[in-house]
Amino acid sequence: MKVSVKVPATSANIGPGFDCLGLALPIYNTITIEETVLPGTGVEINLMSENDIIDEMIFDNVPKDENSIIYKAVEMLYNSIGQEPSELKINIQSQIPITRGLGSSASVVVGGLIAANKLLGSPADETALLSIATEVEGHPDNVAPAILGGFVMASQEDDGSIICEKLNWPEEWDITVCIPDFELSTNIARSVLPENVPLQDAVFNAKHLAMLIQAVNNKDEKLMKMALHDKLHQPYREKLVPGMKEIMDAFKHEDGVIGCVLSGAGPSLLVISHKYDLDKIKSVVKDIWEGQSIKTDIRTLKIEPEGAKIIE
C-alpha cells in the first residue's frame, strides 16, 4: 500500500508575526510513502526536484536515511501508537525551492506524517499531527498553514499544546513571491538574532501584530501598510539578503503596494499589493537583484485556501 500527499509551500512571519503567523502558497511538494514487503530493506528516501541544478546540488547534502527530518517525523508518529516503522520507501517530488524561506522542510514533515497516518489507519487526528510536526520543526508558523491552508495564526503554549486560528486573507490582495537564486539556511538566519531584544522593540511588534490582525479582518490597506513593519527579525537578517533593503525601500511610497516582507527566514521576499502594476513589481525586483548578479524567480499568487491533501 502507498499513499501520496500534496502539500503547499508556506511563508512565515509576515512582518511582525515572528514565529506565529504563516500562510499557504500554491507551490507544492508531493510526498509518497510505500510500505515495502522485503524485510530488512530499511528506509529508502528519494528526492526529485523540478527546480534548477542549484536545488539538485543542495539535495546531495540532504540526509536520505534514518537521519532525514521526514523519517524522524514518521518514526515519532509510529512510536506514539507503540509501533516501530516498517520498511518504507519515501519519494519526495519537490516544486518548493529549498532553503528559500518557503517552508520546504515543513512540507515534507507534514506530507510524511499525513501519508504515514493514512497507512496506519488514521490513528492520529489533526491536533496530534500538528503537535508532532511542531515538535519536529520547532515552531508551528509553517506547519500550521501547511496542514490547514490559508492564513493562520499559531502558537505553541508552555505546556506544548498548539493553538491555531485561520484568518480571512482578503482575496483582492495579491502576493508576489520573489525567489532569488541563492539559499539561506534557517540555522544561519536564526544565528544573527539576538537572545534579548529591547523592550521598546518587543512593544513595537506587539502593537504592529495587533494592527495586522485588525487590518486583515477589515481589509484595511492603509492600516496593513503600517502594520507590516518589524523590529524583531528583519533588521538583523537584512545583512544576509543582498538587495533586501533596496527592494523594500523602493516600494515604501508606491500606491497599491501594501508592503514588502521577508518570507520566513529568507531570502525570498513577499510583495503584497492591490490593483498595482504587477509587471512593475517584477521589473523593480529584477533590476535591483540583477544589478547584484542575482537571478530571480518571481510569481504572483493567491493564497492556497486548502492545506495538505491525500491524492492517492
RODRENKE-265732 format. One record per atom (N, C-alpha, C): x, z, y. Coordinates in steps of 0.05 Angstrom, whole numbers, plus 5000, padded with zeros to 4 digits. Each point is the difference from the previous one (the first is absolute). Layout:
<pts>
XZY
...
</pts>
This chain:
<pts>
501750004976
498350005024
501850005025
499149855020
501550005025
498050015023
500950115023
498450025024
501649915024
498749845017
501349915025
498650115024
501550095020
498850125024
501249875024
498349915019
500849885025
500050215022
502250045014
500350215019
500849895027
498750085022
500749895026
502550145012
501349855018
502150125016
498850215019
501650175010
499150215019
501950035023
499050095022
501650075024
499450285008
502050175001
499650285006
500750075029
499050235009
500650125025
498349905024
500149745005
498449875021
500550155027
502550025007
500750145025
500250304996
498150155012
500250304999
499150124974
499049854981
498950124975
502150034979
502350125007
502350034982
499250154975
500449864977
499550114973
497150074995
498149905017
497250074994
498149775004
500849785012
498349765003
501249764985
498249844989
500949764987
497749804998
500749754997
497949794997
501049804979
498049874987
500649814979
500049725012
501849834990
500249735009
499849804977
498949765005
499649814978
502549844992
502050154991
502449904986
500150174975
500549884977
499550154975
502350004980
500250224986
501650014975
498050024977
500749874978
498450024976
501750134978
499050224989
501450154980
498549984974
501449924979
498749974973
501550194981
498550164986
501250184979
498749934973
501849974981
499149934973
501350204980
498450114982
501150164979
501049824978
502650024994
501249834980
499650134972
500149844979
499550104973
502550054985
502349925011
502550044986
501150285006
500350174980
501050275005
503050005008
500650185018
502850035008
501049815021
498249835011
500949815020
500250135028
498750235003
500250145026
498549865022
501050025025
498749885022
501549755009
498449795006
501149755010
498749945027
501649985021
498949955027
501149745011
498249825007
500849745010
498949975029
501849925018
499249965028
500249705007
497949905011
499949725008
499149985029
501749875017
499449985028
499149735008
498149985019
499249755012
501349975027
501950185006
501449985026
502749874996
501650015021
502549855000
502350144985
502349885000
502350104985
500850285008
499450075025
500750275009
498750214983
497449974995
498550194984
501049994971
500749764990
501149984973
502550164998
501750005020
502550155000
499450305000
498050085015
499250285000
499050094972
498549824988
498950054973
502350074980
502349895004
502250054982
500850304999
499450145022
500750285003
497650194994
497749894992
497750164994
500150084970
499850264994
500050094972
497849874984
500749924975
498149864983
499850164973
500350265002
499850174976
498550255007
500450224985
498650255005
500650125027
502049905014
500650105027
498449865022
498449804992
498449865019
497750185011
499449965026
497950165012
497349964987
499549754990
497449954987
499950144973
502250004986
499950144974
499750305004
501350125020
499750285006
497150075006
498649835015
497250055006
498349994975
500549794983
498449974975
500650234982
502550094998
500650224983
498650265009
499850045026
498650245010
497149994992
498749765001
497249984993
499750064970
501749894983
499850054971
500450304995
502050125013
500650294996
497750175009
498549915020
497850165011
497850044979
499949824980
497950034979
501450064973
502550105002
501350094976
501149784982
500649775011
501149784985
502749915011
501449854984
502549875008
499449705001
501249865019
499549705001
500949874974
498449824990
500849844977
501849775010
500849824982
501649775008
498349835020
501249955023
498549865021
501649775010
498549785006
501149785015
498649995027
501650015021
498950015027
501049765016
498249835010
500749775016
499150055029
501749965019
499450035028
500349725013
497749895008
500049745015
499850075029
502249955015
500250105027
499649795022
498150055018
499749855024
500850175025
500150274996
500650185022
503050025003
501149935023
502950025004
501050294996
502250024987
501250264994
501650115024
499950265004
501550145021
499549885028
497449945005
499349895026
497950185014
499350234989
498050175012
497249924995
499549874977
497449904993
498950114973
501150234992
498950154978
500449874973
502349864996
500549884974
500250204978
501450225005
500350204978
497350144995
498450055021
497450124995
498249824984
500349745004
498249814985
500650014970
502650024993
500650004971
499350264987
500350225015
499150264990
497050004995
498549925020
497149994998
499149814978
501149764999
499349814980
500650104972
502450124997
500850114974
498150224990
499350175019
498250234992
497249904992
498949815016
497349914994
500049844974
502049844995
500249854975
500350184976
501850205002
500550194978
497550174996
498650075021
497650164997
497849854984
499849745006
498149834985
500849984971
502649974994
500949994972
499350264985
500150225015
499550264987
497050074998
498349825010
497150064999
499050135025
501449985022
499250105026
499650315001
502050164990
499650295001
500350115029
501449865017
500550115027
498149875020
498850165018
498349895021
501749925024
498749905021
501549915023
501650225013
498950245001
501450225012
502650074985
499949994974
502350064983
502249785004
499149755000
501949785004
501350025028
498550075020
501150035027
502050235000
499550214986
501850234999
502649934987
499949864977
502449924986
501649805017
498749815011
501349805017
501450135023
498750195013
501250145023
502450174991
499950124976
502250154990
502549824996
499549764990
502249824995
501149895027
498249925018
500849885025
501050205021
498950244999
500950215019
497950065022
498349805007
497950055019
497949784996
497550055010
497849824992
499449775019
501649965022
499249815020
500049714990
501649944980
500049734988
498249994975
500250204983
498549994975
497050015004
499150155021
497150035005
498749735007
501149855019
498749735006
500549814977
502150034984
500449824977
497850044979
499150254997
497950064981
497249955012
499650085025
497449995012
499449755016
502149875011
499649785018
499350095028
500049825019
499150065027
502150165016
499050155019
501650165018
499550294992
502050154993
499750264987
501650215014
498850235004
501350245009
500450184975
502550084994
500550154976
501950235006
499650234986
501750235004
500450144973
502550084994
500550174978
500250285010
498250174990
499850285009
502250174986
500350255010
502050184990
499650064970
497549994991
499550064972
500349754982
500949785012
500449754985
497649815000
497750105008
497649835000
500249795022
498649774995
500149775018
497249975014
500049985026
497649955015
500249725011
498049834995
500049735010
497349935013
500149845020
497649915014
500449725010
498249814992
500249735009
498749985028
501249855018
499049965026
499349705003
498249945019
499149735003
501749855021
502049854990
501749855018
498349775012
500149955026
498449795012
500849724989
498049864990
500549744988
501249805020
499550045026
500949815020
502950055008
501250214990
502850055006
501849864979
501649815009
501849864982
502650164997
501249964977
502650124994
502049784993
502049975016
502149814995
502450154989
500649934975
502250144986
502649835003
502050125011
502549865006
502250124981
500849834981
501850104978
502749875004
502150155007
502649885004
501449964973
502249855000
501349934975
502350204993
499850255010
501850214992
498450244990
501350154982
498650234988
500850265014
498350204997
500650275010
498950204981
501650144986
499050194980
498750235013
498050114987
498650245010
501950235003
501950034981
501950235002
501749985025
500949765007
501549975024
498350065025
497649894999
498150045023
499350295004
499950154978
499450295001
502450155010
502449914993
502450155006
500550025030
498949825016
500650015029
497950185014
498150114986
498050175013
501150285002
499550145022
501050285003
498450194982
501250224992
498650204984
498050155018
500750035025
498250145020
499649825024
497650005011
499449845023
499150195023
500449925025
499050165022
497050044999
499250235008
497150075000
498449795015
501149915023
498449815017
499649744985
501949924983
499749754984
497950044979
499950234987
497950054980
497350005013
499850125024
497450015014
499249715009
502049855009
499549725008
498749844977
501250034976
498949854977
497350104991
499550265002
497450114993
497949895019
500649995025
498149895020
499449704995
502249854994
499649714996
498749934974
500550174979
498649954975
497050055004
499250215015
497250055006
498849765015
501549905020
499049775015
499749754982
501949974981
499849764983
497550014983
499450234988
497650024983
497549945017
499950115024
497749955017
499949715008
502249885006
500149715008
499049824978
500850064975
499149844977
497050034996
499150255001
497150054996
498349865021
501049995025
498449895022
500849715007
501949884985
501149735005
500949985029
501450215009
500850025028
502949905003
500349755008
502649885002
501850135020
498950075023
501650135021
501250264990
498350164987
500950264989
502149964978
499449804983
501949944978
502749925010
500149855022
502549925011
501750245009
498750205010
501450255007
500750164976
498250004980
500350174977
502449934982
500849754999
502049914981
502850095005
500550145022
502750105005
500750234982
502650024994
501050204981
502650115009
500550264993
502650125006
501350134976
498749984977
501150144976
501849834983
499549734999
501749844982
501049745012
498349865015
500949745010
502450015019
500250195018
502450015017
502650044985
499950134977
502450054984
500749764983
497949864991
500549784982
500549745015
499650005026
500349765016
502849894997
502050174998
502849904998
500649874974
498250044980
500449874973
498749724999
498449945020
498549745000
500749845024
502049824998
500749835022
497649855012
499850005026
497849855013
497450155002
499850234987
497550155000
499150085029
501850115015
499350095028
499349765017
501549784997
499449765016
497249894994
499349994974
497449904992
497850185010
500350264997
498050185010
499649985030
502349995014
499949975030
498649755008
500449784985
498849745007
497050005000
498850184983
497150014998
498650225015
501650165014
498850245013
497849945020
500349785015
498249955022
498449744996
499749924975
498549754994
497150074994
498249895016
497150034994
499449884973
498650154984
499349904974
501850104978
502450085007
501750144981
499650305002
499050124979
499350285001
502550174997
501949914983
502450154996
501749894978
502550094999
501949924979
501250264989
500150024973
501050244987
501849924976
501750184993
501649974976
498250034976
500449834980
498450024975
501550194981
498850234995
501250194982
502750085010
502050004982
502850065008
501449765012
498749775001
501249765011
501449844979
501149775007
500449905028
497749825009
497949954984
497849835008
498550135024
498949835016
498450105023
497149894998
498250165011
497249915001
499249975030
498949775006
498949955027
497050004998
498650185013
497150024999
498949875025
498149824996
499049845023
497149944997
498849915022
497249915001
499749775020
499149774990
499649775017
502649935015
502250004986
502549935012
501149764986
501749855014
501249764989
501950084978
499249964975
501650094977
502649844998
499949745008
502449845000
502150115020
499050125022
501850125019
501450254989
498550154984
501250244987
502349904982
499549804984
502049894982
502449905016
499549865022
502149895016
501850225012
498850215010
501550225013
501850134979
498850074977
501550144979
502349824989
499449754995
502049824990
502349965020
499349975025
502149965021
501950235001
498950244998
501750245002
501750044975
498749974977
501550054975
501949764994
499149765004
501849784994
502349995020
499650125023
502350035019
502150194990
499250164980
501950184987
500649914972
499549754994
500549874974
498450144978
497650085006
498250134980
497749814995
499749914976
497749844992
497650184995
497649895003
497750174998
497649864987
498450154986
497549904988
497850145015
498349855014
497950115018
497349914990
498350204994
497349944990
497950165015
497949875009
497750145012
497950054979
499350254996
498350084978
497750185009
498050024983
497950215003
500750224980
499050245005
500450224981
498649934974
501450074978
498849974973
498150244996
497349954998
498150224998
499950144973
501049864979
500050124974
502850074991
500250214984
502650074990
500649874974
501750134984
500849884974
497649954982
500249784985
497849944982
501149884974
498650064979
500749904974
499049714998
501849814993
499249724999
500149894972
501050164981
500249894972
500050234981
</pts>
